[in-house]
């Protein structure tokens, strides 16, 4: 009978490949037989409930995470960067029976709170050193969750996604069959262990007999260092989010390490964000047909991955974004309208995934679960569930799914899903700010909070310190801009299309003399705001664009407030284009006009 638990899959590989290398960082190496002993030591001390882990990602932490799955306990990674009240909520909701901690100061706060709740706390180092003579036989239940992964709702309250054993087993088997994970393979492990993205880096290869190579923190975003590391460790399969893949592509251009890096590399799997077609074409131009590229898609609630797209060489898809792909076996896709009615091919709507192999839902949150995991009446049987992803897309006639953005206010930055409403709520409640909104721009994604302070208002630095106490580190805005007001629609709602005007109008220049490009950008935003137009050519005259004497005074007031208080009315009148007026302001502020764009 097929194995129904992850523990059973691991038991097979640990026994068959006992003498083979399983985990390494280039210095320390664990063989499969050693990992089996770690699992027995955890089983000897755990009580009922999940096994939590709070540790810096290293080879010992990955070994401990594997051991938790092998002993049959639900795996509960805990992010120590979360605010204390969120950590408390995670512990209260998940009720772990044991907490494993790594070295260093970061896990100490989590450990203190766990001990206060009566949860035993064991350093991972102790598991590596203790004897396992009294360890019991290992047993796992297919009815227990395989893992609990924390996300955040719009209110900031953590949600725990409960992964099902049979769903994760189904995914592991698919990746081993479709991608390959066998002795001799060397998989990169670069992602945080608290995200299901990492399962395809370490859990799947350990179920197949491959060796997992754990890279140092920060490596995946350092293109030159990553390229050199891939070559040095002879990686055969590498998993990257698009942001990290772009860094690798930029480093590959003209690098002497490229040929060495791809000599052993047979596949790069990319997932976690929208993958841009130009990045793929540039990589293929540099590297050629090998290694192969595969784009993957799946929200945490779907169980790792549900769509895959082997990228052809050369890549000829006409779109700007690489397709999300076709469903893996056991999954169907529907594109739904607002009434959850399926749309025909070519129409954009919400992507829904229909499968027996999804997560069970959100632990302790039946309302949240019922809003995302639904029954439409089109499921084949009661075991199938429809997951509303919140992503927008369309189907082509051949069943290929294309991405068309988010249906709500969620984004992904560095592969981590972030809810903008959570940030907005934190900014708005950080007194004395009385209103705030959050917008997203750029590639990679940047998050900018635009806040309207109260009469005594905080500085942007003060507001940032307040947000640090309220938000997880990975959800912090990249920039905070204080503005006297926000653009509005006739309905009174914030005009998000013009929100960037408020950013440009109120963003301070960096220390030192301003660059002409920065002044031109700010001036163009001010002109657009005063004239009520969307775009301003740099060489267009203010009066030719519809300006008059009244608007000229309004323009002067805005420029004095936002850029340079010493600007005169004569300056504005005689230098009637953005380009020429920017030169006056730059010279007046002590900068150089050399290199200004035309």
N, C-alpha and C positions, 0 to 999 in steps of 0.2 A: 504493500500500500504506500502511496506517495507520502513523503514527510509533510506534516501540516504545521510544523513550527520551525522557526529559525534555529532554535537550539538543536533540532534533529539534523538540519543541514550542516551546522557547524560541527556536530559530533562526528559526522562522516568525514569531513575534511581534516579535522584534528587527528583522527585515527589513521587515515590513509596516508597523510602527508606529514606524519609526526616528526620526521627528521629533516624536513624541508624548511628553508627560511620563510617566515610568515610576515615579520615586521622588522624594519630597520630604519635608522636615520643616517646610516653611513658610518656610525660609530658603534652603536649598540644594536644587537640583532637578537630577536626572539624566534625560536623555532615553534612549529605548530604544537609539539608536545609540551612545551613550556606554557603556552597559552591555555592548554587544557587544565594544567595544574592551578593556574590563577582562577579559573572558573570554579574549581572545587573549593578553593579557599573562601571565595565570596559566598558560595552556597553554605559553607559551614557556619557563617556568622549572620546571614541575613534572616530577617523575619518576614512575615507577610507584607506585601506592598512593593512598590517600585524601588529600585536602587538608584538613588540620585548620584550624580557626579558633578563636581565643580573643580576644574583643573585647567591649567594652561595646556594647550594642545601640544603634545609631544608623544614620543613613541610609547612611553609608559601609560599615558592616558588612553591611547588607542587600544593598547593591550587590555586595559581595564574595561573599556567599553565593550570590546569583544567578549570578555569574560562574563559581563552582565547578561548579554544575549545568550551565551552558552548555558548559563545556569538557569535560564528560563524566567528571569525576572524582567518586568517592564523597565526599559532603559529611560532614565529621566535626567538629561543634561540640564544644568542650571547655570545661567549666565550671571556671573558675579557683578557685571556692570549695571544691572538693573537697580533702580532705587530700592531702598530697604523695604518699603511697603509692598512693592511688587514681589520681591523675593519671599516675603511673609505670605503673600497671597498664593504664590506657586506652591509653597510647602503646605499651606492649609488645604489647597485643592487636591494636590496629588498624594499627600500623606505617605511619604516614603518610609520604608522600613529600615533603610541604611543609607548613609551618605559617604561616598568616596571623595577624598579631597587630594589635590596635588600640593606641591610645595609653593611657597611664596605667600605674600600678604593678601592677594585678591580673594582667595577662597575663604579667608578667615571670618569675614562677616557672615557668609552663608553658614559656615560651620557653627558659629555662635548661636544663630537663630535655630538651627537644627537641634543643637543640644538643648536649647531652652524648651523645645517641643518634645524632648525625650528620644530623639532619633540618634542611634549610635553613629559615631563618626570615625572613619578609619582612613588613615593616610594610604594612598596608593603604594607608596614605598614599602609599607608593611606587608602588603600582599605579595610583593616581589621577593621578600626575604623570608617570610614565615614558612614553616613546614606544613605539608598538607596531609599528614598521616591520618588524621581523624576526619577528613572531609567525606561527606556522604555521597551517595549516588545522585546524579543530577536528573531532575525531572522538570518538564515544562508542560504547561497546559495551553491547548489551542484556544481556550476561552479567555485567557488573560490578554491584556493589551501587549503588543510587542514593544511599544515605546510611547512616551508622552513628550511631545515637543511644544514648547511655549511660543505663542504668538501674542499679539496685543489687539484688543478691540478698539473701537473709536473712542471709548471712554478712558482708555489706558489700562483697563482691567485685563490681566493676562488671561488668555484662552489656552487651554491645553488640548492639542490635537491628539486623540487616542488612536494610534495605529494598530491595525488588526494583524494577527499572526499570519492568517492565510493570504492576506493582501500583500504583505511584505515578502512572503515565500514566493508568491506568484511573480512579483517584480524581479526578485533575485534570479529565479529560473530564467525569466525572459532575458535579462542582461547577459547571463552566462551563455545562453544559446545564441543570441543575436550579435553580441559584441565579442564574447570570449573572455574567459578568466581561467587560465590553466597554469600549471607549474611551468616556470620559465618566464611568464609575464611579470612585468614590474609596473605596478600602478602608482601614480603620484597621489599623495594625500596632503592637500593644501588647505581645505576648507575647515571652518569651525565645526566641531563635533555636535553642536546644538542644532544644526540644520540638516534636513533629510538629504540635501545635496550631497553631503559627505558619505552617505550610505553606499553610493555607487563607487566611491573612491576606496573604501576599506572593507565594508561588510560583504559586498558582493565578491570581491576577489578572495577574501578569506574563506568564503564558502566554496570557492572553486580550486583552491590550491596555489593561487598566485602569491607573489610577494608584494607587500605594501611598503612604499618608501615614503616616510614622513618628512616633509620639508619644514624648514624653520618658519616662524611667524613672519608675516608680511611679504613672504617670497612671491606669492601669486600676483602681486601688483607691481613688482619690480622686474620689468621686462628683461633687461640685460642679465640680471642675476638668475632669473628663472631659466633663461636660455642656456646659460652655463651649467646650471644645476641639472637640467634635463640631460645634457650631454654627459656630465660627470657620473650620474647615477644610472645611465642607460635605461631611461624610462621607456616603456613600450605603449602604455595607455595613460593619457593625461586628461583630467577633467577640469574645466575652467568655466567661469562665468564670462560673458562677453567683454566686460570691462577688463578683466585680466588677459583675455585673448587679444584684445586690442593692444595692450601693453607689450605682449609677446611679439605681435606683428610689427609694431614700431621698432622694437629692438632688433628684429631679424634683418631689417634692411641694412645691408652692408656688413653684417656681423660675421666674424670668422667662426663663431660658435654654431651657426645655423646648420651647416652640413653635419657636424658632429652630433647635434641635438636630434636631428631627424634620422640619423643612421639607424637607431634602434626604435624610434617612435613610429608605431603603426596606426595609431588612432588618437584624435583629439575629440573629446565629447564636450559640447558647449551647451549650457542651460542656465536658467536663472533670470535672464533678462532678454529683451529683444536683441537678436543678432543682426547686425547691419550687413547688407550684401557687399558693400564696398570693402569691409574688413576681410570677408572671405576671398574676394577677388585678389586683394593685395597679397594675402597669405599664399594663395595658389600661384601667383606670379613669382613669389620668392622661393617657395618650397617645392612646387610641382604637384604631382598627383598623390604622392605619399609623403606624410601620413594622410590617411583619409580623415574627413571631417563629418561629424554627426551632430545635428541640432536636436535638442530634447526639450520637452515641455511637460510640466506637471505641478500644480499647486501642492503645498504640503498636505492638504486634505485629500489629495488623490492617491497618495502613497508613492512618493518619489517621482515617477515618470509615467505618463499615459500616452504621449505622442512622440514619435521619432521621425527624423528626416535625414537619411544618408545624403550628404551634399555631393552632387555629381561634379566631375572634373571634365572640362572646365565648367564653372558655375554660370548658367545662362539665364536664370530666372530674372524677369525684367523688374521686379519690385525692389524697393529700397530695403525691405526687411526680409530675412530668410524665412521661408515657410516653417510653421511649427511642426508639421509632419502628418503622418498617418497614425491611427490608433494601434497600440500594441494589442496582441490577441486578448480577447476577453473584455474589450472596451469598444463602445460606440460613441459617436459624436453627433450632437444636434446643435444647430444654431437657432436660438430662440428669440422671439420678439418680447415685448414687455409683458405680454399675457402668457408667456411660456409656451407659445405655439411655434412649432418648427417652421423655419424659413427655407425656401428653396435655395439651390446652389447660386452663388454670386451675390446673395443678400447679406448685409452685415447685421449681426445681432450678438447676443451673449453666447459664449461657448459653454456648452454643457457636456459633461462626461458621464456616460451611463455604464456602470460596471458593478460586479459583485465584489470587486477588490479595491474598494475605497477605504479611507479611514472610517472608524466607527462614529466619529463626530467629535464634539468638544466635551471634555470631561466636566461633569457638573453643570453644564449649560444647555439644557434641553431647548430653550428658545433659540439660542444661536445655532444649534444643530439643525433644528427644523427649518431655519431660514436658508440654509445652504444645502442640506441633504434632503431632497424632496422626492416625492413620487408623483409623476405626471400622468400615470395610467398607460404609458407606452413602454414600460419595463417588461421584459420577457416573463419574469416571475417575481415573487416577493423578495428574493435574495438580491435582485438588482436594485440599485439606487441611482438617482440622478444628482450629480454635483453641479451646482451653479457656481461657475468659477469667478464671475465678476469681470472676466476678460471679454473683449469684443473681437469678433473675427468673422470669417466667411469660409464656406466650403466650395471647392471647385467640383466639377462633375466627376472627377476621379477620386473624390473623398479626401483630398488634401486640404488641411486647415491652414489658413493664413491669419496672422495676428493684425488687429486693428486698434489696439490700445485698451485702456481700462474703462470699465463701465462705471466705476465708482472712484473714490479718491485714494486709491492705493497705488503705490509705485514700488519699484525695486531699485535699490541702490546697492551696488557691489553684491548683487545676488540676494539681498535680504529684503523681504517685503516690509514696507513701511506704510502706515495709515496716516495720511495727512490730517485727518480730523483729530487724531490723537495729539498731534503737535499743536494744532490750532486751539484745542481745548486747554492744553497746558499753558500756551502763551496768553490766552484770553483770561485765564484765572490767576495769572501771576500779577497780582495787584502791584502798582496802581494802573497797569495797562487795562483800558476799558474796552478795547476791541482789537482783534488781530486776525489775520488770515495767512494762509500759507500757499505759495505757488511753487510750481516745478518748472524748470527749464534746463535746456542743455543736454548734451550727450558726451560723457555720462551724466546721469541725472544730478542736478543740484537742487537743494531745497532752501528756499529763502522765506523767512518769516518777516512779514511787514506788519508792524505793530503801531497802533495809535495809543500813545501814553496818556495817562491822566494828568491833572494839573501839576502834580509833583513828580511826574513820570520817572521811570528808571532810565539809566543810560543803556545802550545796547550791551555793554559788558555786564552791567548789573542784571539785565534780563537774561543774558546767557547763563550766568551763575545760578539764577533761579531755575532755569530750565534743566540744568545739569542735575539738580536735586529731584526733578519730577519725571524725567524721561530716561529711558535706556540710552546708553552711549551711541548705539547705531542709529537712533532716530533723531539725534540732534540736528538742527538746521545748520547748513553750511555758512549761512550769513543771516544776520538780523539787521533790519533797517527800520528805524523809527520815522514815521511820517505824521504830519499834522492831520491828514485826512486820507481817505481811500476813494478811488473813483467809484461812482454808483450808476446803476441802471435806473430807468424810470420807475421801476418797481421798488427801488430802495435797496435792492440786493447789490452786493459787490460786483463790479464789472471786472471779471478776471482777465478779459482780453486787454484791458488797459492797466492792469495792475503793475506791469513792468515799468510803466511810465512813473509810477510812484516810487519804484525802486531806483530808477535812474535819477529822478529829481532829488532824492534824499540820501543817496549813497555817498558817504564821504570818500574823498580821494585817499589813496594810501599815503603814508608819510613820504615827504620829499616833494620835489617839483612834479606837477602833473604831466602826464603824457598827452600830446595833442589828440590821440585817438580817444582817450577817456573823456576829454573836454568836448570833443565833437559828438560823442555818443550822448553825453548828458544834455548838451545844447539841443540836439535833434529831438530828444524826448520832451524837453521843455517847449520847444516850438510846436511839436505835435499836440501837446496838452493845451497850449494857448489857442492854437488855430483849429483844434478839433479835427485833425486829420490823422491818418494812420502811419504815414511815412513821409520823411522829409529828405529830399535830395540835398547833398552837402553844398551844391553850387546854386541852389534855387534862392531867389530873392524873397525876403520876408513879405514885401508888399505885393509881389506877383502871386504869392500863394494865398492872398486874401487878407493880409494884415492891414491894419489901419492905425491911426494915432492912439486910439483907446487900447487896442491890443498891444501896441508898442510899449505903453506904460506898464501893462500887465506882464509883458515879457521881461522888461527890465527888473521889475520887482521879484519875479521868480528867479532870474539869474543871480541877482544880488543875494538872495536868501540861500540858494543852493550852491553857488559856485564862488563868486568873487564880489564882495560888498562894495569895492571901489569902482565898479563899472559905471560909466556915465551914459546919459541919454544920447549924447553926441556919438559915443562909441557905437551904440546899437544902431543909430540912424545911418551913420556913414559906412558901417561894415554890415551890409544887409544879408550876408549868407552865413550859414553855419561855419563853413570853412574859414572865411576871413575873420569872423568874430572870435572863433576859437583861437586863432593866432594872437589876437589882441589880449585875450584872457590868459593864455599861456605865458606870454611875455610879461604881463603884469604880475603874474604869480611866481615869476622867477624861473620858468621852465624854458626849454628849447623847442622851437617850432620845426626843427629838422626832422624829416621822416614822417610828417603829417600826411595822412592819406588824401588823395584827390579823387 
